[in-house]
Amino acid sequence: MKEYLTLADLQRDLRAGNTTCVTLVGQYLARIREYQHLNAFVEVYTDEALQRAEAIDERLTNNQAGRLAGLVLGIKDVLCQAGHSVQAGSHILDQYRSPFTATAVQRLLDEDAIIIGRQNCDEFAMGSSNESSYFGPVRNAADPSRVPGGSSGGSAVAVQAGLCHASLGSDTGGSVRQPAAFCGVVGLKPSYGRVSRWGLIAYASSFDCIGPITRSVEDAALLLEIMAGHDEFDSTVSTREVPDYSAQLDWMAVSGQQPARVGYLRESLESEAVAPEIRERLGQVIEQLRADGHAVEPVEMPLLKYCLPTYYILTTAEASSNLSRFDGVRYGYRSEDTPDLERLYKNTRTEGFGDEVRRRILLGTFVLSASYYDAYYTKAQSVRKLIRQETERLLTHYDFILSPVTPTTAFRIGEKMDDPLQMYLADIFTVQANVVGTPAIAIPAGTDQEGLSIGLQLMTRPFAEKELLAFSKYVSDLITMPEKVE
């Protein structure tokens, strides 16, 4: 099967008659069967995808196809699609079928994307390794003994292994960017409010973002451009105009021929907690940027160490509230041991939720309790405001903040399951963007000596995705083809 870096490359072959949508879908279905041991998909829409491909081939013949014709897409198992099951990787949503389609998904369908299936993820998007799913762990295609990252692990692996052209994931604390880094693909977290959350099963409503996982920055830009914008079903989505991201990927044109001002987190280059090969790769990219005339300087962020505890206090509090709706009364799993209403609630939620989800619900309920509300939740909200102010201050001096995506490359399955704190530390560089609401992107930056992917992260001001995508494209080209970048 020919692998396409961008949708534009694929569509050139479609127009030239070198392939068809039906052929592409058939090839992806064959690869999904071949790589089913990776456990990336929880359900594959074989007949539906083939029928849709046939209809889009006809529209292509009549020059009536949408902008995404030929794009075979997988969606994370937290995104609703009418008439399809959605379980958030959980037992508690057994047999549930969505009556409506998420806005982001519908906008892609309207442009003739083909959805090939729903993808495995950590239960209710809570995890950094994709080991907490009710459907079992997802495995990294580069080394099946390793995790793919989480929570959008199935989505990242599907793109990594060529099981679909792109995926749609969700990012609450790094859940698009961290698996993208572990799998050597591109993962974009938009600004909070840039993409409607309607139809996304909520984990933490003031943090959750829908974002694409792709092989190229070009495709990430195109998917964001189509998904973004006002939605009457989501009161938190921005009404700002959506730029033509995909048509404005020339950094020198976007910047007005000005060099970028880049700040890199000093801790990420000096801390022994960051793997030596990641520090070395980050240093090499910094020197490449400097050699190209950009101003790259170390920055210190004293509040960085408070990002993770602030994130976990606030997200678990919001999860405690959001997940209270799953009670076995209206839909989903219901325990058979239900002699009274109280036991119905207790037994259903105990049996239906996995260990990690129960842990976070309990923690969130604790920080929201009357005795501890001010000591934890109120204080965390105050610290969140301080982190936002400090980040905004940094981004008045610098166009971008550069860091690794993760402190290590993909770790082994089971390695951190018994130590939740070590698992949570995998998100140390990604949670800041969610705490603040800024856009951030993970781009591949090579591999370590074991062939495991290294990812670098760029973060910028809220709603500056146009600049972020253009500079990310520039940096990506610099990493892969330094002699061709001007």
C-alpha positions in Angstrom: 0.0 0.0 0.0 1.3 3.4 -0.9 1.6 5.7 2.1 0.8 9.4 1.6 2.3 12.1 3.8 -0.4 14.6 2.9 -4.0 14.5 1.7 -2.9 16.7 -1.2 -0.6 14.0 -2.4 -3.4 11.4 -2.1 -5.9 13.6 -3.9 -3.5 14.1 -6.8 -3.5 10.3 -7.3 -7.3 10.3 -7.1 -7.6 12.9 -9.8 -5.0 11.1 -11.9 -7.0 7.9 -11.7 -4.1 6.0 -10.0 -6.4 5.0 -7.1 -10.0 5.3 -5.9 -11.6 5.8 -2.5 -12.9 2.3 -2.6 -9.4 1.0 -3.2 -8.0 3.1 -0.4 -10.6 1.9 2.1 -10.0 -1.7 1.1 -6.3 -1.3 1.7 -6.8 0.3 5.1 -9.2 -2.5 6.1 -6.6 -5.1 5.1 -4.0 -3.3 7.2 -6.4 -3.1 10.2 -6.8 -6.8 10.0 -3.0 -7.3 9.7 -2.3 -5.1 12.7 -5.2 -6.1 14.9 -2.7 -7.1 17.6 -2.0 -3.4 18.2 -5.7 -3.1 19.4 -6.0 0.4 17.9 -9.7 0.0 16.9 -12.6 -1.1 19.1 -15.0 -1.1 16.1 -14.5 -1.0 12.4 -17.2 0.2 10.0 -16.3 -2.1 7.1 -19.5 -2.0 5.0 -20.4 1.6 5.9 -16.9 2.9 4.9 -16.9 1.0 1.6 -20.4 2.3 0.7 -19.4 5.8 1.5 -16.2 5.5 -0.5 -18.2 4.3 -3.5 -20.5 7.3 -3.2 -17.5 9.7 -2.9 -15.8 8.2 -5.9 -19.0 9.0 -7.9 -18.9 12.6 -6.6 -15.2 12.9 -7.6 -16.2 11.7 -11.1 -18.8 14.5 -11.3 -16.5 17.1 -9.7 -18.8 17.5 -6.8 -16.6 16.1 -4.0 -15.8 17.9 -0.8 -12.4 19.2 0.4 -11.7 16.0 2.3 -12.5 13.5 -0.4 -10.2 10.5 0.0 -9.5 11.2 3.7 -10.0 7.9 5.6 -10.4 8.9 9.2 -10.6 7.2 12.6 -12.3 8.8 15.6 -11.5 8.4 19.2 -14.1 6.5 21.2 -15.2 9.7 23.0 -16.7 11.3 19.9 -20.3 10.8 19.1 -21.6 9.8 15.7 -25.4 9.3 15.2 -26.5 5.7 15.2 -23.0 4.4 16.3 -21.8 3.0 19.6 -19.6 5.2 21.7 -18.2 3.9 25.0 -15.3 6.2 26.1 -13.3 3.0 26.6 -15.6 2.1 29.5 -17.7 -0.8 30.5 -20.3 1.6 31.9 -21.4 2.6 28.4 -22.0 -0.9 27.1 -24.7 -1.0 24.4 -25.0 2.8 24.2 -25.6 4.3 20.7 -25.4 8.0 20.2 -28.5 9.8 18.9 -26.5 12.7 17.5 -23.1 13.5 15.8 -20.4 15.7 17.3 -20.1 19.0 15.5 -16.4 18.5 14.7 -17.1 15.1 13.3 -20.1 16.3 11.3 -18.1 19.1 9.7 -15.5 16.6 8.5 -18.2 14.3 7.1 -19.8 17.3 5.3 -16.5 17.6 3.4 -16.6 13.9 2.4 -14.2 12.4 5.0 -14.7 8.6 5.4 -14.9 7.4 8.9 -13.5 3.9 9.1 -14.1 3.1 12.8 -13.8 4.2 16.4 -10.5 4.0 18.2 -9.4 2.6 21.5 -8.5 5.1 24.3 -7.9 5.3 28.0 -11.2 5.0 29.9 -13.0 8.4 29.7 -9.7 9.8 28.3 -8.0 9.4 31.7 -4.5 8.2 31.2 -1.1 8.6 29.7 -0.5 5.2 28.3 -3.8 3.7 26.9 -3.6 0.9 29.5 -6.8 1.8 31.3 -9.2 1.0 28.5 -12.0 -1.6 29.1 -11.0 -3.0 25.7 -7.4 -3.7 26.8 -4.1 -1.8 26.1 -3.1 -0.4 22.7 0.4 -1.3 21.6 3.0 1.0 19.9 3.6 -0.1 16.3 7.3 0.7 16.6 7.6 -1.8 19.5 4.5 -3.7 20.6 5.9 -4.1 24.1 5.7 -0.3 24.6 2.7 2.0 25.2 1.5 4.3 22.5 0.8 7.1 25.0 -2.6 8.3 26.1 -5.3 8.9 26.2 -5.7 9.0 22.4 -3.3 6.0 21.9 -5.5 4.1 19.5 -5.8 7.2 17.3 -2.1 7.8 17.2 -1.2 4.2 16.5 -3.7 4.0 13.7 -1.9 6.9 11.9 1.5 5.6 12.8 0.8 2.1 11.5 -1.1 3.3 8.4 -4.5 2.0 9.4 -6.1 5.3 8.4 -4.9 8.6 7.0 -5.7 10.7 10.0 -7.4 10.5 13.3 -9.5 12.7 15.6 -8.6 12.7 19.3 -9.2 14.7 22.4 -6.7 16.6 24.5 -7.4 17.4 28.2 -3.8 17.5 29.5 -1.8 16.3 26.5 -3.9 13.4 25.2 -3.4 14.2 21.5 0.2 15.5 21.8 1.7 12.8 24.1 0.7 9.8 22.0 1.6 11.7 18.8 5.1 12.1 20.3 5.3 8.4 21.3 4.2 7.3 17.8 6.2 9.8 15.6 3.2 11.7 14.2 1.8 15.2 14.4 -0.7 16.1 17.2 -2.4 19.4 17.4 -4.2 20.8 20.5 -6.1 24.0 19.4 -6.9 26.9 21.7 -9.7 26.2 24.2 -12.9 27.3 22.4 -11.5 27.1 18.9 -13.3 23.8 18.1 -16.8 23.0 19.4 -16.9 20.3 22.2 -20.5 19.4 21.3 -20.6 15.6 21.0 -17.4 15.0 23.0 -17.9 12.9 26.1 -16.7 15.3 28.8 -13.8 14.5 31.1 -13.0 18.0 32.4 -15.1 20.6 30.6 -12.8 23.6 31.0 -9.8 21.7 29.7 -11.1 19.4 27.0 -10.2 20.1 23.3 -10.7 18.1 20.1 -7.6 17.9 17.9 -6.3 16.1 14.8 -3.5 13.5 14.7 -1.9 13.4 11.2 1.3 12.6 9.4 1.9 16.2 8.4 1.4 19.7 9.6 -0.5 20.5 6.3 -3.2 18.0 7.1 -3.5 19.2 10.7 -4.0 22.7 9.4 -6.7 21.6 7.0 -8.6 19.6 9.5 -8.5 22.4 12.1 -9.7 24.9 9.4 -12.8 22.7 8.7 -13.6 21.9 12.3 -13.1 25.3 13.9 -15.6 28.0 14.3 -18.8 29.1 16.0 -21.4 26.4 17.0 -24.8 27.2 18.4 -24.7 23.9 20.4 -21.6 25.0 22.4 -21.7 28.2 24.4 -17.9 28.0 25.1 -16.8 28.0 21.5 -15.3 31.2 20.1 -17.0 33.3 17.5 -13.7 34.5 16.1 -13.2 34.2 12.4 -11.4 31.0 11.3 -8.3 31.8 9.1 -7.4 29.8 6.1 -4.8 27.8 8.0 -4.0 25.4 5.2 -3.3 28.2 2.7 -1.0 30.1 5.1 1.8 27.7 6.0 4.7 29.7 4.7 6.3 31.0 7.8 8.3 33.8 6.2 5.1 35.1 4.6 3.1 34.8 7.8 5.9 36.5 9.8 6.6 39.3 7.3 10.1 38.0 6.8 10.9 38.4 10.5 12.9 35.8 12.5 11.0 34.1 15.3 11.6 34.7 19.0 11.6 31.3 20.7 11.9 30.6 24.3 12.8 27.1 25.4 12.2 25.8 28.9 15.5 25.7 30.7 14.3 22.8 32.8 13.7 20.7 29.7 17.4 21.0 28.6 19.0 20.8 32.0 16.9 18.4 34.1 18.1 14.9 34.5 14.5 13.8 34.6 14.5 14.3 30.8 16.0 11.5 28.9 19.5 12.4 27.6 18.6 11.7 23.9 15.6 14.0 24.1 17.7 16.7 25.7 20.3 16.2 22.9 17.7 16.4 20.2 16.2 19.5 21.6 19.6 21.1 21.8 20.3 20.2 18.1 17.0 21.8 17.0 17.8 24.9 19.0 21.2 25.3 17.3 19.5 24.7 13.9 17.1 27.6 14.6 19.8 29.9 15.7 21.9 29.1 12.7 18.8 30.1 10.6 18.8 33.5 12.2 16.1 33.0 14.9 16.4 34.3 18.4 16.3 31.3 20.8 16.8 31.9 24.5 16.3 29.9 27.7 13.3 30.9 29.8 12.5 30.0 33.4 8.9 29.5 34.6 8.9 29.2 38.4 5.2 28.1 38.4 5.8 25.2 36.0 6.1 22.8 39.0 2.6 23.8 40.0 1.0 23.0 36.6 0.6 19.3 37.3 -1.0 19.4 40.8 -3.2 22.3 39.6 -4.3 20.3 36.6 -5.1 17.1 38.6 -7.0 19.0 41.3 -9.2 20.8 38.8 -9.7 18.1 36.3 -10.6 15.5 38.9 -13.1 17.9 40.4 -14.7 18.5 37.0 -14.7 14.7 36.3 -16.4 14.0 39.6 -19.3 16.3 38.4 -19.3 15.2 34.7 -19.3 11.5 35.4 -22.1 11.6 37.9 -24.5 11.2 35.0 -23.4 7.6 34.5 -25.5 5.8 37.1 -27.1 2.8 35.3 -30.6 4.4 35.4 -31.0 5.9 31.9 -28.5 4.2 29.6 -25.4 2.0 29.5 -24.4 -0.8 31.9 -26.5 -1.6 35.0 -25.5 -4.0 37.7 -27.6 -7.0 38.3 -27.2 -6.7 42.0 -29.7 -3.9 42.6 -32.0 -4.6 45.6 -32.6 -0.8 46.1 -31.8 2.5 44.4 -28.7 3.2 46.5 -27.2 -0.2 45.7 -28.1 0.3 42.0 -25.9 3.5 42.0 -23.1 2.0 44.0 -22.8 -1.3 42.3 -23.3 0.0 38.8 -20.6 2.6 39.2 -18.2 0.3 41.1 -18.5 -2.5 38.4 -18.8 -0.1 35.4 -15.8 2.2 36.1 -12.2 1.0 36.0 -9.6 1.7 38.7 -8.2 4.9 37.2 -11.6 6.5 36.7 -12.7 5.5 40.2 -9.5 7.0 41.6 -10.0 10.3 39.9 -13.7 10.5 40.8 -12.9 9.9 44.5 -10.1 12.5 44.4 -12.4 15.0 42.7 -15.2 14.4 45.1 -12.7 14.9 48.0 -11.4 18.3 46.7 -15.0 19.5 46.2 -16.2 18.4 49.7 -17.2 21.2 52.0 -14.3 20.7 54.4 -11.6 20.9 51.7 -13.2 23.0 48.9 -11.3 26.2 49.8 -8.0 24.4 50.7 -7.8 22.6 47.3 -10.3 23.6 44.6 -10.4 27.4 45.3 -6.6 27.5 45.7 -6.0 25.6 42.5 -8.3 28.0 40.6 -6.2 30.9 42.0 -2.9 29.1 40.9 -4.4 28.4 37.5 -4.9 32.2 37.1 -1.3 32.9 38.1 0.0 30.2 35.6 -2.1 31.8 32.9 -0.7 35.3 33.7 2.9 34.0 33.8 2.5 32.2 30.5 0.9 35.3 28.9 3.8 37.4 30.1 6.3 35.0 28.5 4.4 35.0 25.3 4.6 38.8 25.1 8.4 38.5 24.8 8.5 35.3 22.7 6.5 34.1 19.7 6.7 30.4 20.8 7.7 28.3 23.8 9.7 25.2 22.8 10.0 22.1 24.9 10.0 18.3 24.6 6.5 16.8 24.6 7.4 14.1 27.1 10.4 13.6 29.4 11.0 10.1 28.0 10.2 8.1 24.9 7.5 5.4 25.1 7.9 3.2 28.2 7.0 -0.5 28.5 3.5 -1.7 29.0 2.9 -2.3 32.7 6.0 -0.3 33.7 4.1 2.5 35.5 0.7 1.0 36.2 1.5 0.5 39.9 2.8 4.0 40.4 0.1 6.6 39.4 2.4 9.5 40.3 5.1 8.4 37.8 2.4 8.0 35.2 1.1 11.5 35.8 4.6 12.9 35.4 4.5 11.9 31.8 2.3 14.9 31.2 4.7 17.5 32.9 5.3 19.4 29.6 1.8 19.2 28.1 -0.6 20.2 30.8 0.4 23.9 30.8 -1.3 24.4 27.5 -4.6 23.0 28.8 -4.3 24.9 32.1 -3.9 28.1 30.2 -6.0 27.4 27.1 -3.3 28.0 24.6 -2.7 26.1 21.4 0.2 23.6 21.2 1.5 21.1 18.7 3.7 18.0 18.8 5.9 17.4 15.8 8.2 14.4 15.2 11.9 15.0 15.8 13.6 11.7 15.0 14.1 8.6 17.2 16.4 7.4 20.0 18.8 4.5 19.8 16.0 2.0 20.4 14.0 3.4 17.4 11.4 5.1 19.7 10.0 8.4 18.5 11.0 11.8 20.0 8.5 14.6 19.9 9.0 18.4 20.3 6.3 20.8 21.4 5.6 24.3 20.3 3.1 26.5 22.2 1.9 30.0 21.5 -0.7 32.6 22.3 -4.4 31.8 22.4 -6.0 31.7 18.9 -2.6 32.2 17.1 -2.9 28.8 15.4 -2.0 30.4 12.0 1.4 31.4 13.3 1.8 28.1 15.2 1.0 25.9 12.2 3.2 27.9 9.8 6.2 27.9 12.2 5.6 24.2 13.0 5.7 23.4 9.3 9.0 25.4 9.0 10.5 23.6 12.0 9.3 20.2 10.7 11.0 20.9 7.4 14.1 22.1 9.2 14.3 18.8 11.1 13.7 16.5 8.1 15.3 18.5 5.3 17.5 21.2 6.8 19.3 22.0 3.5 16.0 22.9 1.8 14.7 25.4 4.3 15.4 29.0 3.5 
